[in-house]
Amino acid sequence: MHVERRLILRRAAQTTLIGAVTAALARASTASGPDTSPDRVWADPVGPQWVADQPVIVRRSYWDTVAPVRPLPPPRYAQAVKAVFIHHTDSGNNYALADVPGIIWSIHDDQTGRRGWDDIGYNFLVDRFGTVYEGRHGGVDKPVIGAHCSGFNIDTAGIAAIGTFADGAEPTTAMLRAIGALAAWKLSLHGVDAHASTTLTCSDSDSRYQAGSRARFAAVSGHMDADCTYCPGSTLYAALPGIRQDAFRIQQSSDHPVIGYTPPVQVKPSPPTAPTPLPRAGDSPPGR
């Protein structure tokens, strides 16, 4: 699947000049509106929750700069995040930092346009520079139900690595470290050990499992573990044990275990070092 060139050209026309990238990125973490999500009754944790700091997360206002044709619907929430599924976006790998908003917007435009979804499917996206981006709306610290893994969107979070990681294409060290830190934080909010496994109930019959069946997954799993797909690609899938180890190390490095839900601290991202060219045509939407 390829995002049509018209999407890239339309995105480029709607994007501000590249010289404004530094200022926009610096504002990204504080640009989100008030939290309108409903109050939740959080599930009682099974064991201690190890404090893992929230990594820097660039808010979606940085890449979602086009007024939507229709308002976003209210987000849907699960009771917890019991596992994260790792994906790749099946797009180009040799992009510049300033290309990333256009790439994410194109994925969003394809999923909400051609596929008819109400928002981008992934909860988070990570670029090759190690930058983490907010994806689906609803609150980065909330158990937002995404559209990233057929049958197992409930009680999980989807983390998409921007690129294609098959045929020997390797994810960068910065990307792998960022995914590990993000998984450690997201799982720790709900008392989940990154080395643990969990049982999930399949909600439909569009995956490897029948609706209503229960399946056991690692807390950090690949999309192909649940669905009939090559996502997240052979090289990124092979890196999952290292991602789990990094996430576990981050969780266990905290001095004080806490019980219950702890809101994260918002941190401003560092700006890019220099402006770079506009997005190029030919990037593809996510694989399923």
C-alpha positions in Angstrom: 0.0 0.0 0.0 1.2 3.5 -0.8 -0.1 6.8 0.2 -1.0 8.6 -3.0 1.3 11.5 -4.1 -1.7 13.9 -3.9 -1.8 13.3 -0.1 1.9 14.3 0.3 1.5 17.3 -2.0 -1.7 18.4 -0.1 0.1 18.0 3.2 3.1 20.0 2.0 0.8 22.9 0.9 -0.8 22.9 4.3 2.4 22.8 6.4 4.1 26.0 7.6 7.5 26.9 6.4 10.3 24.6 7.5 11.9 27.5 9.3 9.1 27.3 11.9 9.8 23.7 12.7 12.0 24.4 15.7 9.5 26.7 17.3 6.6 24.4 16.7 8.4 21.4 18.2 9.3 23.4 21.3 5.6 24.2 21.7 4.3 20.7 21.0 4.3 19.3 24.5 2.1 22.1 25.9 -0.2 22.7 23.0 -2.8 20.1 23.8 -6.3 21.3 25.0 -7.9 20.5 28.4 -8.4 16.8 29.3 -12.1 16.1 28.6 -11.8 12.3 29.1 -14.3 10.9 31.6 -13.2 9.8 35.1 -12.2 6.2 35.2 -12.3 3.5 37.8 -8.8 2.1 37.6 -8.3 -1.6 38.1 -6.6 -2.7 41.2 -3.0 -3.6 40.5 -1.9 -7.2 41.0 1.5 -6.2 42.4 3.7 -3.1 42.9 3.9 -0.6 40.1 7.5 0.5 39.5 7.8 4.2 38.7 8.9 4.8 35.1 9.2 8.4 34.0 7.2 9.5 31.1 9.4 9.9 28.0 9.2 13.1 26.0 6.0 12.9 23.9 5.4 15.4 21.1 1.6 16.1 21.1 -0.5 15.5 18.1 -1.1 19.2 17.5 2.4 19.3 16.0 1.5 17.0 13.1 -2.3 17.3 13.0 -2.4 20.8 11.7 -5.3 20.5 9.3 -8.8 21.2 10.5 -10.8 17.9 10.5 -13.7 17.4 8.1 -15.7 16.2 11.0 -15.0 16.5 14.7 -13.2 13.7 16.4 -15.6 11.4 18.3 -15.2 11.0 22.1 -12.3 8.6 22.8 -13.1 5.1 24.1 -11.2 3.8 27.2 -10.4 0.4 28.5 -9.9 -0.4 32.1 -6.1 -0.9 31.8 -3.2 -1.4 29.5 -2.0 -5.0 29.9 0.3 -5.2 26.9 1.8 -3.1 24.1 1.9 -4.3 20.5 4.8 -3.1 18.4 4.2 -2.2 14.7 6.0 -0.6 11.8 4.3 1.9 9.4 5.6 0.2 6.3 6.9 3.5 5.0 10.3 4.9 4.0 13.3 4.8 6.3 15.5 7.6 5.0 13.4 10.5 6.2 14.6 13.7 7.9 13.2 14.9 11.2 11.1 17.6 9.6 9.5 15.0 7.3 7.9 13.2 10.2 4.8 15.4 10.7 3.9 14.9 7.1 4.4 11.2 7.2 2.2 10.8 10.3 -0.4 13.1 8.8 -0.4 11.0 5.6 -1.0 7.8 7.7 -3.8 9.5 9.5 -5.3 10.8 6.2 -5.2 7.3 4.7 -6.7 5.6 7.7 -9.5 8.2 8.2 -10.1 8.6 4.5 -9.7 5.4 2.5 -10.2 3.1 5.4 -13.0 5.2 7.0 -11.6 5.0 10.6 -12.5 7.8 13.0 -8.8 8.6 13.9 -5.3 7.3 13.4 -5.1 3.7 14.7 -1.8 3.9 16.7 -1.6 5.3 20.2 2.0 6.3 19.7 4.6 6.6 16.9 8.4 6.6 17.2 10.8 8.0 14.5 14.3 6.9 13.7 15.7 9.8 15.8 14.0 8.4 19.0 11.2 11.0 19.0 7.9 9.8 20.4 4.7 11.2 19.0 1.1 11.1 20.3 -1.1 9.3 17.9 -4.8 8.5 18.6 -6.4 11.2 20.7 -7.7 10.7 24.2 -4.7 11.4 26.5 -1.3 9.8 26.4 -1.6 8.6 30.0 -5.0 7.1 29.5 -5.9 3.5 28.3 -7.2 4.7 25.0 -8.6 2.0 22.8 -6.9 2.2 19.4 -7.3 0.5 16.1 -3.9 -1.1 15.6 -4.3 -4.9 16.2 -7.5 -6.7 15.1 -9.2 -8.5 18.0 -6.8 -7.1 20.6 -7.3 -3.3 20.7 -8.9 -3.4 24.1 -6.5 -3.4 27.1 -3.5 -2.7 24.8 -1.5 0.2 23.3 -0.1 0.3 19.8 3.4 1.7 19.3 4.4 2.2 15.6 8.0 2.5 14.5 8.1 4.8 11.5 9.7 2.9 8.7 9.9 -0.6 7.2 11.9 -3.2 9.0 12.1 -6.2 6.7 14.7 -7.5 4.3 17.6 -6.5 6.6 16.5 -2.9 7.3 17.5 -2.3 10.9 15.8 0.1 13.4 18.1 2.7 14.9 19.4 2.4 18.4 17.6 5.7 19.3 14.3 4.2 18.0 14.7 1.0 20.0 15.6 2.9 23.2 12.6 5.2 22.8 10.3 2.3 22.3 11.6 0.6 25.4 11.2 3.7 27.5 7.7 4.3 26.2 6.7 0.7 26.9 8.2 0.8 30.4 6.2 3.9 31.3 2.9 2.9 29.7 2.9 -0.5 31.3 4.1 0.8 34.7 1.0 2.9 34.9 -1.0 -0.3 35.3 1.4 -2.4 37.3 2.6 -4.5 34.4 6.1 -5.9 34.4 7.7 -5.5 31.0 9.0 -9.1 31.2 5.5 -10.5 32.2 2.9 -12.1 30.0 -0.9 -11.5 30.0 -4.1 -13.1 28.8 -6.3 -11.1 26.4 -9.8 -11.8 25.1 -10.2 -11.6 21.3 -13.0 -9.2 20.4 -13.5 -10.2 16.7 -12.6 -13.0 14.2 -10.4 -10.9 12.0 -7.1 -12.0 13.5 -5.3 -15.3 14.2 -8.0 -16.0 16.9 -11.7 -16.4 17.0 -13.9 -13.9 18.8 -14.3 -14.7 22.5 -11.1 -16.9 22.6 -8.4 -16.1 25.1 -4.7 -15.9 24.1 -1.5 -15.4 26.1 0.9 -12.6 25.0 4.1 -11.2 26.2 3.6 -7.7 27.7 5.7 -6.4 24.8 4.6 -8.2 21.7 4.8 -7.8 18.0 1.7 -7.3 15.8 2.4 -10.6 14.0 1.9 -12.4 17.4 -1.8 -11.6 17.2 -2.6 -11.0 13.6 -1.9 -12.6 10.1 0.8 -10.0 9.1 4.5 -9.5 8.7 4.3 -6.4 10.8 6.5 -5.1 12.5 9.0 -6.7 10.1 11.6 -9.3 10.7 14.4 -7.1 12.1 12.2 -5.1 14.4 10.5 -8.3 15.6 14.0 -9.8 16.3 14.7 -6.7 18.5 11.7 -7.3 20.8 13.7 -9.2 23.5 16.1 -6.3 23.8 13.2 -3.8 24.0 11.7 -5.9 26.8 14.9 -6.0 28.6 15.4 -2.2 28.3 11.8 -1.6 29.5 12.2 -4.0 32.4 15.5 -2.3 33.4 13.9 1.1 33.4 11.0 -0.1 35.5 13.3 -1.8 38.1 15.7 1.2 38.3 13.2 3.2 40.3 13.8 3.6 44.1 10.2 3.5 45.3 7.5 1.1 44.2 4.0 2.7 44.3 0.5 1.3 44.2 -2.1 2.8 41.9 -2.2 5.3 39.1 0.4 8.1 39.0 -0.1 10.9 36.5 2.9 11.6 34.4 5.0 14.8 34.3 4.9 16.7 31.0 8.3 17.4 29.5 9.1 19.6 26.6 11.0 17.9 23.7 14.3 19.2 22.5 14.1 21.1 19.1 15.7 19.7 16.0 19.2 20.8 15.3 18.5 22.3 11.9 15.7 22.7 9.4 15.4 19.9 6.7 13.5 19.5 3.4 9.8 18.9 3.1 8.4 15.4 3.0 9.1 13.4 -0.1 6.4 11.4 -2.0 6.3 7.7 -1.8 5.8 7.0 1.9 3.3 4.3 2.6 0.5 3.8 5.1 0.8 1.3 7.9 0.7 -2.4 7.3 -1.8 -4.7 9.1 
